[in-house]
Amino acid sequence: MATAAVRMFRKLEGVFCVYKPPGVHWKLVRDSIETNLLKGINATPPQPLPQEVRFLAQPGVNTEESKGLRLSAVSVPVLSHHTLVTGPEFRNIRVGVGHRLDAFSSGVLVLAVGNGSKVLNDLYKTRITRDYTLEGEFGIATHDFSHTGRVVERSTYGHITQDKLDRVLAILQGANQKALLMYSNVDMRSQEAYEKAAQGLLGPEGKSVPILTGLRCVHFEPPSFTIEVQCLNETQKYLRKVVHEIGLELRSTAVCKGVRRTRDGPFMLQDALIHHHWTATDIMQAIRHYHSSKKDINHSHSTITPPSGKNCFLYSLIILKCQ
């Protein structure tokens, strides 16, 4: 019969996400979660100790009339099975990490426990996209494209307007959309390409260069600005470089003041557990919520009919523009 600790570990096997704060390495986040999971699992009530029969001397028989030692059969616990002797039942729990975040970035970090690592690998073979919020500042250029780097250039930014910024973002998105179709290795005139595009599965096969599938300015107050990015196969250093290149396209300079991941595939920012909820109980609840939402998504996909009409017309326009 499985112990309470084993049953709890089986419930913890799965995928969940946490919020990684800036300035913290992802390895420290993983190690903290592993430690909390070990504490939670080993804190479960232990199994009752097994009993064994021993012959013990009866108390209170030391009288002058007793000529011999009287023994009686007594059931006593086997102390060699006690946790103070054997130690904790679980001494190591391996937690897998999905798409990593560097120390200066923050946001959604996907993790997996036990067999959830296999689910994590299968999840990232579906060419899922990720969303980021990039905070930039015009007028400065640094050697590593971040606001903490060594300043190498200063420039004016009074001529930059939001219309000019939106125009640059549209041009950059169009170039990346063309790269997305080029690396997909699918004939754009085939039925397969149409079906993949309609289901949102059109993307590069295996490794490819970073691709930005969406760019949008959500805040503009010079010198500060904020853009939302949807991308594939990216790194945080590449995203900082994108902010730098946007500044150059606008005949100025720009640095990235912050990178925050707001979505990693099906995992949203509101699903991420903050530091105070990195406990075994909260992680178990998050894993259960992911499995239930996954079932709902699979059921909804099975009831969707192929798109037609307007969606077909929009897809045809995309193909004509990118050919």
C-alpha positions as CSV (number, residue, x, y, z in Angstrom):
1,M,0.0,0.0,0.0
2,A,1.4,3.4,-1.0
3,T,2.2,5.8,1.8
4,A,0.7,9.3,2.1
5,A,4.0,10.8,0.8
6,V,3.9,8.6,-2.3
7,R,0.2,9.5,-3.0
8,M,1.0,13.2,-2.6
9,F,4.0,12.9,-5.0
10,R,1.8,11.3,-7.6
11,K,-0.6,14.2,-7.4
12,L,2.3,16.6,-7.9
13,E,3.4,15.0,-11.2
14,G,2.5,17.5,-13.8
15,V,3.2,20.9,-15.3
16,F,2.6,24.3,-13.7
17,C,4.0,27.9,-13.9
18,V,5.4,30.4,-11.5
19,Y,6.3,34.1,-11.6
20,K,10.0,34.6,-11.7
21,P,10.9,38.1,-10.3
22,P,13.7,40.2,-11.9
23,G,17.2,39.9,-10.5
24,V,16.7,36.2,-9.6
25,H,18.4,33.4,-11.5
26,W,16.0,30.6,-12.7
27,K,18.2,28.0,-11.0
28,L,17.4,29.6,-7.6
29,V,13.7,29.5,-8.4
30,R,13.9,25.8,-9.3
31,D,16.0,25.0,-6.2
32,S,13.5,26.8,-3.9
33,I,10.6,25.0,-5.4
34,E,12.4,21.6,-5.0
35,T,13.1,22.4,-1.3
36,N,9.5,23.4,-0.7
37,L,8.1,20.3,-2.3
38,L,10.4,18.1,-0.3
39,K,9.2,19.8,2.9
40,G,5.6,19.4,2.0
41,I,5.8,15.8,1.0
42,N,7.9,14.7,4.0
43,A,5.5,16.5,6.3
44,T,2.7,14.1,5.5
45,P,1.6,11.8,8.3
46,P,3.8,8.6,8.3
47,Q,2.4,5.1,8.2
48,P,1.8,3.4,11.6
49,L,4.9,1.5,12.7
50,P,4.7,-2.3,12.2
51,Q,4.3,-4.3,15.4
52,E,6.3,-7.3,16.6
53,V,5.8,-9.7,19.5
54,R,8.4,-9.7,22.3
55,F,8.6,-11.5,25.6
56,L,9.1,-9.0,28.4
57,A,9.3,-9.4,32.2
58,Q,6.1,-8.6,34.0
59,P,6.4,-5.6,36.3
60,G,5.7,-5.9,40.0
61,V,6.7,-9.6,40.5
62,N,9.9,-9.0,42.5
63,T,8.5,-10.6,45.7
64,E,10.1,-13.2,47.9
65,E,7.5,-15.9,46.8
66,S,8.6,-15.6,43.1
67,K,11.4,-18.1,42.5
68,G,11.7,-17.4,38.8
69,L,11.3,-14.7,36.2
70,R,7.8,-14.4,34.6
71,L,7.6,-13.3,31.0
72,S,4.6,-12.2,29.0
73,A,4.1,-11.7,25.3
74,V,3.7,-8.1,24.4
75,S,3.2,-6.4,21.0
76,V,5.6,-3.4,20.6
77,P,6.3,-1.1,17.6
78,V,9.4,-1.7,15.5
79,L,11.5,1.4,16.1
80,S,13.9,0.6,13.3
81,H,11.2,1.7,10.8
82,H,10.7,5.1,12.5
83,T,11.5,8.2,10.4
84,L,14.0,9.4,13.0
85,V,15.9,6.2,12.2
86,T,15.3,5.8,8.5
87,G,15.3,9.5,7.6
88,P,12.8,11.3,5.3
89,E,11.0,9.1,2.7
90,F,11.8,11.5,-0.1
91,R,15.3,13.0,-0.3
92,N,15.3,14.3,-3.8
93,I,12.7,15.6,-6.2
94,R,13.6,16.6,-9.8
95,V,11.9,19.7,-11.2
96,G,12.2,20.4,-14.9
97,V,12.3,23.9,-16.4
98,G,10.8,24.9,-19.7
99,H,11.8,28.0,-21.6
100,R,14.2,29.7,-19.3
101,L,14.4,33.4,-18.4
102,D,17.7,35.2,-17.7
103,A,18.4,36.8,-14.4
104,F,17.3,40.3,-15.5
105,S,13.9,39.2,-17.0
106,S,10.7,38.3,-15.2
107,G,7.4,36.7,-15.8
108,V,6.0,33.2,-16.5
109,L,8.4,30.3,-16.0
110,V,7.0,26.8,-16.7
111,L,8.1,24.0,-14.5
112,A,7.4,20.2,-14.4
113,V,7.5,17.6,-11.6
114,G,8.2,13.9,-12.2
115,N,6.5,12.5,-15.4
116,G,5.4,16.1,-16.2
117,S,8.8,16.5,-17.9
118,K,7.6,14.3,-20.7
119,V,4.5,16.5,-21.0
120,L,6.7,19.5,-21.1
121,N,8.7,18.1,-24.0
122,D,5.6,17.3,-25.9
123,L,4.1,20.7,-25.2
124,Y,7.0,22.5,-26.8
125,K,7.0,20.4,-29.9
126,T,3.8,22.1,-31.0
127,R,5.5,25.4,-31.9
128,I,3.8,27.4,-29.3
129,T,4.3,31.2,-29.1
130,R,5.2,33.3,-26.2
131,D,4.2,36.9,-25.3
132,Y,6.4,39.5,-23.8
133,T,6.1,43.1,-22.6
134,L,9.2,45.2,-23.4
135,E,9.8,48.5,-21.7
136,G,12.1,50.8,-23.7
137,E,13.6,54.3,-23.4
138,F,14.7,56.5,-26.3
139,G,17.8,58.6,-26.4
140,I,20.4,56.1,-25.0
141,A,22.4,53.2,-26.4
142,T,24.4,50.7,-24.3
143,H,26.8,48.0,-25.1
144,D,24.4,45.2,-24.1
145,F,21.1,46.9,-25.1
146,S,19.9,47.1,-21.5
147,H,19.6,50.2,-19.2
148,T,22.2,48.7,-16.9
149,G,24.9,48.5,-19.5
150,R,27.7,50.9,-20.4
151,V,26.4,53.9,-22.3
152,V,28.0,54.2,-25.7
153,E,25.7,56.8,-27.3
154,R,23.1,59.5,-26.6
155,S,20.7,61.0,-29.1
156,T,17.6,63.1,-29.5
157,Y,14.2,61.7,-29.6
158,G,11.8,64.7,-30.0
159,H,11.0,63.9,-33.6
160,I,9.6,60.4,-32.7
161,T,5.8,60.1,-32.7
162,Q,3.6,57.1,-32.0
163,D,2.6,56.9,-35.7
164,K,6.2,56.6,-36.7
165,L,6.7,53.9,-34.1
166,D,3.7,52.0,-35.2
167,R,4.9,52.2,-38.8
168,V,8.3,50.7,-37.9
169,L,6.6,47.9,-35.9
170,A,4.3,47.1,-38.8
171,I,7.3,46.8,-41.2
172,L,9.2,44.6,-38.7
173,Q,6.2,42.3,-38.2
174,G,5.7,42.0,-42.0
175,A,9.3,40.9,-42.5
176,N,9.0,38.3,-39.7
177,Q,5.7,37.0,-41.1
178,K,7.5,36.3,-44.3
179,A,10.3,34.5,-42.4
180,L,7.6,32.4,-40.6
181,L,6.3,31.1,-43.9
182,M,9.8,30.5,-45.3
183,Y,10.9,28.4,-42.3
184,S,7.6,26.4,-42.2
185,N,8.7,24.1,-45.0
186,V,5.1,23.9,-46.3
187,D,3.9,24.6,-49.8
188,M,1.8,27.8,-49.4
189,R,-0.5,26.7,-52.2
190,S,-1.4,23.4,-50.6
191,Q,-4.4,22.4,-48.5
192,E,-2.0,21.5,-45.7
193,A,-0.8,25.1,-45.4
194,Y,-4.3,26.4,-45.3
195,E,-5.4,24.0,-42.5
196,K,-2.2,24.7,-40.4
197,A,-2.7,28.5,-40.8
198,A,-6.4,28.2,-39.9
199,Q,-5.5,26.2,-36.7
200,G,-2.6,28.5,-35.8
201,L,0.0,25.6,-36.3
202,L,1.9,27.2,-39.1
203,G,5.5,27.6,-38.0
204,P,9.1,26.6,-38.4
205,E,10.1,22.9,-38.2
206,G,12.7,22.4,-35.4
207,K,15.2,25.1,-34.7
208,S,15.0,28.4,-36.6
209,V,16.0,32.1,-36.1
210,P,13.9,34.1,-33.7
211,I,10.6,35.1,-35.3
212,L,8.3,37.9,-34.2
213,T,4.7,37.1,-35.1
214,G,3.2,40.1,-33.5
215,L,4.2,43.6,-32.4
216,R,2.1,46.3,-30.8
217,C,2.7,49.6,-28.9
218,V,0.6,49.8,-25.8
219,H,2.2,52.8,-24.1
220,F,4.0,55.8,-25.6
221,E,5.2,58.7,-23.5
222,P,8.6,59.8,-24.7
223,P,11.2,58.9,-23.8
224,S,9.5,55.8,-22.3
225,F,7.5,53.4,-24.4
226,T,6.1,49.8,-24.0
227,I,5.5,47.3,-26.7
228,E,3.9,43.8,-26.7
229,V,5.7,41.1,-28.6
230,Q,4.5,37.6,-29.7
231,C,7.4,35.4,-30.8
232,L,9.0,32.0,-31.5
233,N,12.5,30.7,-30.7
234,E,13.5,33.9,-29.0
235,T,16.0,34.8,-26.3
236,Q,15.7,37.7,-23.9
237,K,19.0,39.2,-25.3
238,Y,17.5,39.1,-28.8
239,L,14.4,41.0,-27.6
240,R,16.6,43.7,-26.1
241,K,18.4,43.9,-29.4
242,V,15.0,44.4,-31.1
243,V,14.3,47.5,-29.0
244,H,17.8,48.8,-29.9
245,E,17.0,48.3,-33.6
246,I,13.7,50.0,-33.3
247,G,15.5,53.1,-32.0
248,L,17.9,53.0,-35.0
249,E,15.0,52.7,-37.5
250,L,13.5,55.8,-35.9
251,R,16.9,57.7,-36.4
252,S,17.5,57.6,-32.7
253,T,18.7,55.2,-30.0
254,A,16.8,53.1,-27.5
255,V,17.6,50.7,-24.6
256,C,15.4,48.0,-23.0
257,K,14.5,48.7,-19.4
258,G,12.6,45.5,-18.7
259,V,11.6,42.2,-20.3
260,R,8.5,40.4,-18.8
261,R,7.0,37.2,-20.2
262,T,3.2,37.4,-19.9
263,R,2.4,34.1,-21.7
264,D,4.2,30.9,-22.5
265,G,1.9,28.7,-24.6
266,P,-1.2,27.9,-22.6
267,F,0.2,29.4,-19.4
268,M,-0.9,32.9,-18.7
269,L,0.4,35.5,-16.3
270,Q,-2.6,35.1,-14.0
271,D,-1.9,31.4,-13.7
272,A,1.6,32.0,-12.4
273,L,2.3,31.3,-8.7
274,I,4.1,34.1,-6.8
275,H,6.8,33.4,-4.3
276,H,4.4,33.1,-1.3
277,H,2.5,30.3,-3.1
278,W,5.5,28.1,-4.0
279,T,4.2,25.4,-1.6
280,A,3.3,21.8,-2.3
281,T,-0.4,22.5,-1.7
282,D,-0.6,25.4,-4.1
283,I,1.5,23.7,-6.7
284,M,-0.8,20.6,-6.5
285,Q,-3.8,22.8,-7.1
286,A,-2.1,24.6,-10.0
287,I,-1.3,21.2,-11.7
288,R,-4.9,20.1,-11.2
289,H,-6.2,23.3,-12.7
290,Y,-3.9,22.8,-15.8
291,H,-5.1,19.3,-16.4
292,S,-8.8,20.3,-16.1
293,S,-8.3,23.3,-18.5
294,K,-6.5,21.0,-20.9
295,K,-9.5,18.7,-21.1
296,D,-11.8,21.6,-21.7
297,I,-9.5,22.8,-24.6
298,N,-9.4,19.4,-26.2
299,H,-13.2,19.2,-26.0
300,S,-13.6,22.6,-27.6
301,H,-11.2,21.8,-30.4
302,S,-13.1,18.6,-31.2
303,T,-16.3,20.7,-31.8
304,I,-14.7,23.4,-34.0
305,T,-15.6,23.4,-37.6
306,P,-13.2,24.4,-40.4
307,P,-13.1,28.2,-41.0
308,S,-14.6,29.6,-44.2
309,G,-15.7,32.8,-45.7
310,K,-13.9,35.8,-44.2
311,N,-11.1,33.7,-42.6
312,C,-10.4,32.0,-45.9
313,F,-10.2,35.4,-47.6
314,L,-7.8,36.8,-44.9
315,Y,-5.5,33.8,-45.2
316,S,-5.4,34.2,-49.0
317,L,-4.3,37.9,-48.5
318,I,-1.5,36.8,-46.2
319,I,-0.2,34.3,-48.7
320,L,-0.3,36.8,-51.6
321,K,1.6,39.4,-49.6
322,C,4.3,37.0,-48.5
323,Q,5.0,35.3,-51.8
